């Protein structure tokens, strides 16, 4: 799946995996050594994340039910906890630097394309 910023047209990620099962959501990016530019993990349902046991920082976008970004966490380092945000229903995890590179911000809407 590809994720685009509907406000700017920027491609946020070209290769997004989706974690919807309890097991996939619990594992997330654990065990990986990095994410390549253009990769991402969409976790749904999800309202908050942690980076415990991770080996690299990530950018985190929290989305509401309409795909509007309700919170951004650029370069969230390992061993951090991101508490649930109001209206958040899913989380998009991306390589650190993606938020800045794509000029993505709170209030932008993302579009998911197959």
C-alpha positions as CSV (number, residue, x, y, z in Angstrom):
1,X,0.0,0.0,0.0
2,X,1.1,3.6,-0.7
3,X,0.4,6.4,1.7
4,X,0.1,10.0,0.4
5,X,-0.4,13.3,2.0
6,X,-3.7,14.4,0.5
7,X,-2.9,18.1,1.3
8,X,0.4,18.2,-0.5
9,X,0.4,15.2,-2.8
10,X,3.7,14.0,-1.3
11,X,4.3,10.3,-1.0
12,X,4.9,9.5,2.6
13,X,5.6,5.8,2.1
14,X,5.4,3.5,-0.9
15,X,5.6,0.2,0.8
16,X,3.4,0.1,3.9
17,X,2.6,-3.1,5.7
18,X,-0.6,-3.3,7.8
19,X,-0.7,-4.8,11.3
20,X,-4.3,-5.6,12.2
21,X,-4.0,-8.9,14.2
22,X,-3.2,-8.8,17.9
23,X,0.1,-10.6,17.3
24,X,1.1,-8.3,14.4
25,X,0.2,-5.2,16.4
26,X,2.1,-6.5,19.5
27,X,5.3,-7.3,17.5
28,X,5.2,-4.2,15.3
29,X,8.8,-3.3,14.2
30,X,10.5,-5.3,17.0
31,X,13.3,-7.4,15.7
32,X,14.0,-5.2,12.7
33,X,17.3,-3.2,12.6
34,X,15.9,-0.4,10.5
35,X,13.2,0.8,8.1
36,X,14.2,1.8,4.6
37,X,13.1,5.2,3.2
38,X,9.6,4.7,1.7
39,X,8.7,1.8,4.1
40,X,6.2,2.0,6.9
41,X,3.9,0.1,9.2
42,X,0.3,1.0,9.7
43,X,-1.0,-0.4,13.0
44,X,-4.8,-0.5,13.3
45,X,-6.5,-0.2,15.7
46,X,-3.9,1.6,17.7
47,X,-3.9,4.7,19.8
48,X,-0.4,4.8,21.3
49,X,3.0,3.1,20.7
50,X,6.2,2.4,22.5
51,X,9.7,1.9,21.2
52,X,10.9,-0.4,23.9
53,X,13.4,-3.0,22.6
54,X,13.7,-1.2,19.3
55,X,17.1,-0.5,17.8
56,X,16.4,2.7,15.9
57,X,14.3,5.9,16.0
58,X,11.0,6.2,14.0
59,X,8.6,8.9,13.0
60,X,5.1,8.3,14.2
61,X,1.9,9.7,12.8
62,X,-1.4,9.2,14.7
63,X,-4.5,9.2,12.5
64,X,-8.2,9.6,13.3
65,X,-10.9,7.6,11.6
66,X,-10.9,9.9,8.6
67,X,-7.1,9.7,8.0
68,X,-6.4,13.1,9.5
69,X,-3.2,13.4,11.4
70,X,-4.0,14.2,15.0
71,X,-0.4,13.9,16.3
72,X,3.2,13.7,15.0
73,X,6.2,12.4,16.8
74,X,9.4,12.9,14.7
75,X,12.4,10.7,15.5
76,X,10.9,8.9,18.5
77,X,14.0,7.2,20.0
78,X,14.1,3.7,21.4
79,X,12.7,3.2,24.9
80,X,10.1,5.9,24.6
81,X,6.3,5.6,25.2
82,X,3.7,7.6,23.2
83,X,0.5,7.8,25.2
84,X,-2.8,7.6,23.4
85,X,-4.0,10.8,21.8
86,X,-7.7,11.9,21.6
87,X,-9.4,10.7,18.4
88,X,-6.5,8.5,17.4
89,X,-7.5,5.2,15.9
90,X,-4.4,4.1,14.0
91,X,-0.6,4.8,13.9
92,X,1.7,5.0,11.0
93,X,5.4,4.2,11.8
94,X,8.0,5.5,9.4
95,X,11.7,5.9,9.1
96,X,13.0,8.9,11.1
97,X,13.1,12.0,9.0
98,X,10.1,11.2,6.9
99,X,7.8,13.8,8.6
100,X,10.3,16.6,7.8
101,X,11.2,15.3,4.3
102,X,7.5,15.2,3.3
103,X,6.5,18.4,5.1
104,X,3.7,16.4,6.9
105,X,2.0,18.0,9.8
106,X,-0.9,17.8,12.2
107,X,-4.2,18.4,10.4
108,X,-3.1,17.0,7.1
109,X,-5.1,14.1,5.7
110,X,-3.4,11.0,4.5
111,X,-4.7,8.8,1.7
112,X,-4.1,5.1,1.5
113,X,-3.8,3.7,-2.0
114,X,-3.5,0.0,-2.8
